[in-house]
Amino acid sequence: MIKSYLDHLPTGVYCGWAHVREKTCKAVVNVGFSPTFEGEENREKIVEAHLIEGGFESDFYGERMTLVLAGFQRPEKKFGSFPALVQAINQDVVDAKEALEGEESLYVKARRLVEEEEEGGKEGEGEGKARWVPFEEWSGGK
């Protein structure tokens, strides 16, 4: 069922929160097909997360990561060169940091809601609340 959400999610760059190794950090998340790499585009829609200020001492390939997409930043696009792609990613990180800062940010409020849900929520609440969605649910276990 969750995979169907990914099927209907517009391609593009999102800002949000990633949770891995008991840490929560800001993230820039691309949902799409990686169109810049001609001949190497993905056949299926994928999710790629760039964690911001995570402070991880080693990679975490193969570990469980959950994501909350809090806001849409821009559509996915094909760049004319790899340096242009890197420049856009760097700007995406700047934009995400700005959007996810401050106690009154809607995105920070969304993170609090998700953390409450992860802890079991408030009594009487729970149905219809946001939750961390494990990546394997998005990808159908692939």
C-alpha positions, 0 to 999 in steps of 0.5 A: 500500500505505501508503495502506491504513495510513491507511485503518486508522489510527484518527482522532485526535491523535498526537504524533511527529516531522516531518522537513522541510527537513533538520530534525526537530522534534516534531509534533502530528498530526491524522488525520481528517476535521476534524469541527468545521467543519460543512459543510466536513468532509473527505470523505477521511481527511487528515493535518494536522501542527502542527510544534512549535519548528521554527524555520522562517523561511517556510512549506513548502507543496509541500515533502516532509515525512515523519512518524513517529507515535509515540503516540496522544494522543486521539480526534478530536472535534467541538468546539462552537466554534473557540476550544474547538478552539484550546484543545484544540490548545494542550493537545495541543502541551503534552502532545506536548512532555511525551511527546517529552522526555527521552532515555529517552522511548519516543518519543525512542527511536523517533526514534533508530530512524527516524534510523538507518533513514534513514541506512541502518540498522545492518549486518544490520538493516533488514528490518521497521525503522521508516522515514520515510514520505513524505506522498505515500505516505500520501495516494496521491500526492494 
